Amino acid sequence: MEDNCDAKVLGAPEAHVVQTSEMTLKTPLMVCCFPSAGVVGPIAAHAIIDQFKMEEIAHLRSRYMPSAAVFLEGRLRHPFRIYGNKELNLILVTAELPVADEGLYAVSSALLDWGASMGAREVVILDGIPVQGMPSDRKVLFAAEEEKIADLSKDEHMEILDKGIITGIAGSILSETLCRSMIGFALLTPAIAVIPDPGGALQLLEALNRLYNLKIDLTELKEGSEVIRRKMEEMAQQVDGMQRQQQVTGRSGYERMYA
């Protein structure tokens, strides 16, 4: 337990960033990865954290976070964590639990206030767009403020998202950057809706590598993506076989299941 986490001191705030380790950064990039389709954000976050041994430098406390405990490798962790790396000049924000809708403004404002105090001027969201089954087209889309569009458009592997709505904490953060001396943008990719999708995270990190030359090693994600692809193909073949059998017998799926 940390001394500066004493409930008598902090109480139950609307939203408050507690910095637990000092780190001096020079106009760092802030990367935000939150739960979404295929949990591509958290998968990407953990790949960066593990590979570069990023240090947890802060966490965010809020009454709008669910009352739940998060364990990573058997260790109790704050559900909304902030990491830093001085060599990369990078801040990484990640969470495993969603923020309640009524607390989105308070949480995004507290996070960006703290980010501004650290010198952050660019904020990027890594997020997934839910699709059914294995995505056939793994392109990366972007949505950005006017100042960033020309820069992102230079990447021939990405396309602008013509129109749409980004909701949740990701959308709230992007909305808040419009009111601040920050540039916010999102990198989005189609992702399997119901299971972890390392292939989606792979696409986002490849884009991040191209944009910021972070040199993230993506070997493990490529292997994990191939495993998921094979499993999805096996599932599709099984479903196809069941459907063919149903056509032969003339019985419904539920009847076969409970016969």
C-alpha positions as CSV (number, residue, x, y, z in Angstrom):
1,M,0.0,0.0,0.0
2,E,1.3,3.5,-0.9
3,D,1.4,6.2,1.7
4,N,-0.1,8.8,-0.6
5,C,-3.1,6.5,-1.2
6,D,-4.5,7.0,2.3
7,A,-8.3,7.3,2.0
8,K,-8.4,9.8,4.8
9,V,-6.4,12.2,2.7
10,L,-7.8,11.5,-0.8
11,G,-11.4,10.7,0.0
12,A,-13.6,9.8,-3.0
13,P,-12.9,12.4,-5.6
14,E,-14.8,13.1,-8.8
15,A,-11.5,12.4,-10.6
16,H,-7.9,13.0,-9.4
17,V,-4.5,11.9,-10.8
18,V,-2.1,10.7,-8.0
19,Q,1.5,10.9,-9.2
20,T,3.6,8.3,-7.4
21,S,6.9,8.8,-9.2
22,E,8.6,11.9,-10.5
23,M,9.7,11.9,-14.2
24,T,10.8,14.9,-16.3
25,L,9.7,14.6,-19.9
26,K,10.0,17.1,-22.8
27,T,6.8,17.6,-24.7
28,P,5.9,13.8,-24.4
29,L,3.5,12.0,-26.6
30,M,0.5,10.7,-24.6
31,V,-0.9,7.4,-25.9
32,C,-4.3,6.3,-24.4
33,C,-5.5,2.7,-24.6
34,F,-8.9,1.8,-23.2
35,P,-11.2,-1.3,-23.4
36,S,-13.0,-1.5,-26.7
37,A,-13.6,-4.1,-29.5
38,G,-11.1,-6.9,-29.3
39,V,-9.4,-5.1,-26.3
40,V,-6.9,-3.9,-28.9
41,G,-6.0,-0.8,-26.8
42,P,-5.0,-2.7,-23.7
43,I,-3.2,-5.4,-25.8
44,A,-1.2,-2.6,-27.5
45,A,-0.5,-0.9,-24.1
46,H,0.8,-4.1,-22.5
47,A,3.1,-4.8,-25.5
48,I,4.7,-1.3,-25.1
49,I,4.8,-1.5,-21.3
50,D,6.4,-5.0,-21.2
51,Q,8.9,-4.3,-24.1
52,F,10.2,-1.0,-22.8
53,K,9.8,-1.7,-19.1
54,M,7.8,1.4,-18.7
55,E,7.5,2.7,-15.1
56,E,4.1,3.3,-13.5
57,I,4.3,7.0,-12.5
58,A,0.7,7.8,-11.6
59,H,-2.8,6.5,-11.4
60,L,-6.3,8.1,-11.6
61,R,-8.8,7.8,-8.8
62,S,-12.4,8.5,-9.4
63,R,-15.8,7.6,-7.9
64,Y,-16.9,6.9,-11.5
65,M,-14.6,3.8,-11.8
66,P,-16.2,0.5,-10.9
67,S,-15.6,-0.9,-7.5
68,A,-13.4,-3.8,-8.6
69,A,-9.9,-5.0,-8.1
70,V,-7.4,-5.6,-11.0
71,F,-4.7,-8.2,-10.7
72,L,-1.8,-8.5,-13.2
73,E,0.5,-11.5,-12.7
74,G,-1.0,-11.9,-9.3
75,R,-0.3,-8.4,-8.2
76,L,-3.0,-5.9,-7.2
77,R,-2.9,-2.8,-9.6
78,H,-4.9,0.4,-9.9
79,P,-7.5,0.0,-12.6
80,F,-6.6,3.3,-14.3
81,R,-2.8,3.5,-14.6
82,I,-0.3,6.0,-16.2
83,Y,3.2,4.9,-17.3
84,G,6.2,6.9,-18.4
85,N,9.4,6.3,-20.3
86,K,12.1,9.0,-20.4
87,E,14.1,7.6,-23.3
88,L,11.0,7.3,-25.5
89,N,9.6,10.6,-24.2
90,L,6.3,8.8,-23.8
91,I,3.3,8.7,-21.5
92,L,1.0,5.7,-21.8
93,V,-2.5,5.6,-20.2
94,T,-4.4,2.4,-19.9
95,A,-7.3,0.9,-18.0
96,E,-9.1,-2.5,-17.8
97,L,-12.4,-1.1,-16.6
98,P,-14.9,1.4,-18.1
99,V,-15.7,4.8,-16.8
100,A,-19.3,5.5,-16.0
101,D,-21.0,7.9,-18.5
102,E,-21.7,10.5,-15.9
103,G,-18.0,10.7,-15.0
104,L,-16.5,11.0,-18.5
105,Y,-16.1,14.7,-18.4
106,A,-14.5,14.7,-14.9
107,V,-12.1,11.9,-15.7
108,S,-11.0,13.2,-19.1
109,S,-10.5,16.7,-17.7
110,A,-8.4,15.5,-14.8
111,L,-6.3,13.3,-17.1
112,L,-5.6,16.1,-19.6
113,D,-4.9,18.7,-16.8
114,W,-2.3,16.4,-15.5
115,G,-1.0,15.6,-19.0
116,A,-0.6,19.3,-19.7
117,S,1.4,19.8,-16.5
118,M,3.8,17.1,-17.8
119,G,4.2,19.0,-21.1
120,A,2.1,16.7,-23.3
121,R,0.9,18.4,-26.5
122,E,-0.2,15.5,-28.6
123,V,-2.7,12.8,-27.4
124,V,-3.4,9.7,-29.5
125,I,-6.2,7.2,-28.8
126,L,-5.7,3.6,-30.0
127,D,-9.1,2.0,-30.4
128,G,-11.0,-0.8,-32.2
129,I,-14.1,-0.7,-34.4
130,P,-16.2,-3.8,-33.7
131,V,-16.9,-6.2,-36.5
132,Q,-18.3,-9.7,-36.7
133,G,-15.8,-12.5,-37.3
134,M,-12.3,-12.0,-38.6
135,P,-11.9,-8.6,-40.3
136,S,-11.2,-9.0,-44.0
137,D,-9.6,-5.5,-44.4
138,R,-7.1,-4.6,-41.6
139,K,-6.6,-1.0,-42.6
140,V,-6.0,1.7,-40.0
141,L,-8.4,4.7,-40.0
142,F,-7.7,8.1,-38.4
143,A,-9.8,10.9,-37.0
144,A,-8.0,14.0,-36.0
145,E,-8.0,17.7,-35.4
146,E,-7.4,20.0,-38.4
147,E,-3.8,20.6,-37.5
148,K,-2.9,16.9,-37.7
149,I,-4.8,15.7,-40.7
150,A,-2.1,16.7,-43.3
151,D,0.6,14.9,-41.3
152,L,-1.5,11.7,-41.0
153,S,-2.6,11.8,-44.6
154,K,1.0,11.3,-45.7
155,D,0.9,7.7,-44.5
156,E,-0.3,5.7,-47.4
157,H,-1.3,2.8,-45.2
158,M,-3.9,4.9,-43.3
159,E,-7.2,6.4,-44.4
160,I,-9.2,9.2,-42.9
161,L,-12.5,8.2,-41.2
162,D,-15.0,10.3,-43.1
163,K,-17.6,10.7,-40.4
164,G,-18.7,9.0,-37.2
165,I,-18.9,9.2,-33.4
166,I,-16.4,8.0,-30.9
167,T,-18.0,7.5,-27.5
168,G,-16.9,6.6,-24.0
169,I,-13.7,7.9,-22.4
170,A,-11.9,7.9,-25.7
171,G,-14.4,10.3,-27.3
172,S,-14.5,12.4,-24.1
173,I,-10.7,12.9,-24.2
174,L,-10.7,13.8,-27.9
175,S,-13.5,16.3,-27.3
176,E,-11.5,17.9,-24.4
177,T,-8.4,18.3,-26.5
178,L,-10.4,20.7,-28.8
179,C,-10.7,23.1,-25.8
180,R,-7.0,23.0,-24.9
181,S,-3.5,23.7,-26.3
182,M,-3.3,20.0,-27.3
183,I,-3.8,18.1,-30.6
184,G,-5.9,15.0,-30.3
185,F,-6.4,12.2,-32.8
186,A,-7.5,8.6,-32.9
187,L,-6.1,5.6,-34.7
188,L,-8.8,3.0,-35.3
189,T,-8.9,-0.5,-36.8
190,P,-11.6,-3.1,-37.4
191,A,-11.4,-5.7,-34.6
192,I,-13.2,-8.9,-33.6
193,A,-16.0,-7.8,-31.3
194,V,-16.2,-10.6,-28.8
195,I,-12.6,-11.9,-28.2
196,P,-9.1,-10.5,-27.8
197,D,-7.7,-9.5,-31.2
198,P,-3.9,-9.1,-31.2
199,G,-4.1,-8.6,-35.0
200,G,-6.0,-5.3,-34.4
201,A,-3.4,-4.2,-31.9
202,L,-0.7,-5.1,-34.3
203,Q,-2.1,-2.8,-37.0
204,L,-2.3,0.1,-34.5
205,L,1.3,-0.4,-33.3
206,E,2.6,-0.6,-36.8
207,A,1.0,2.7,-37.5
208,L,2.5,4.2,-34.3
209,N,5.9,2.9,-35.3
210,R,5.6,4.6,-38.7
211,L,4.5,7.9,-37.2
212,Y,6.9,8.2,-34.3
213,N,9.7,5.7,-35.0
214,L,9.1,4.0,-31.6
215,K,10.7,0.7,-32.9
216,I,8.2,-1.5,-31.1
217,D,9.0,-5.2,-31.7
218,L,5.8,-6.8,-33.0
219,T,6.9,-10.4,-33.3
220,E,4.8,-11.8,-30.5
221,L,1.7,-9.9,-31.7
222,K,2.2,-11.3,-35.2
223,E,2.3,-14.9,-33.7
224,G,-0.7,-14.3,-31.6
225,S,-2.6,-12.8,-34.5
226,E,-1.9,-16.0,-36.6
227,V,-3.2,-18.2,-33.7
228,I,-6.4,-16.2,-33.5
229,R,-6.8,-16.4,-37.3
230,R,-6.4,-20.2,-37.4
231,K,-8.9,-20.6,-34.5
232,M,-11.5,-18.4,-36.3
233,E,-11.1,-20.4,-39.4
234,E,-11.6,-23.6,-37.4
235,M,-14.8,-22.2,-35.9
236,A,-16.1,-21.1,-39.3
237,Q,-15.5,-24.6,-40.6
238,Q,-17.3,-26.1,-37.6
239,V,-20.3,-23.8,-38.1
240,D,-20.4,-24.6,-41.8
241,G,-20.4,-28.3,-41.0
242,M,-23.2,-27.9,-38.5
243,Q,-25.3,-25.9,-41.0
244,R,-24.8,-28.6,-43.6
245,Q,-25.8,-31.3,-41.2
246,Q,-28.9,-29.4,-40.2
247,Q,-29.9,-29.1,-43.9
248,V,-29.6,-32.9,-44.2
249,T,-31.5,-33.7,-41.1
250,G,-34.0,-30.8,-41.3
251,R,-33.7,-30.1,-37.6
252,S,-32.9,-26.7,-36.1
253,G,-29.7,-25.9,-34.3
254,Y,-31.5,-25.7,-30.9
255,E,-33.1,-29.1,-31.4
256,R,-29.8,-30.7,-32.2
257,M,-28.2,-29.0,-29.3
258,Y,-30.7,-30.2,-26.7
259,A,-31.7,-33.5,-28.3
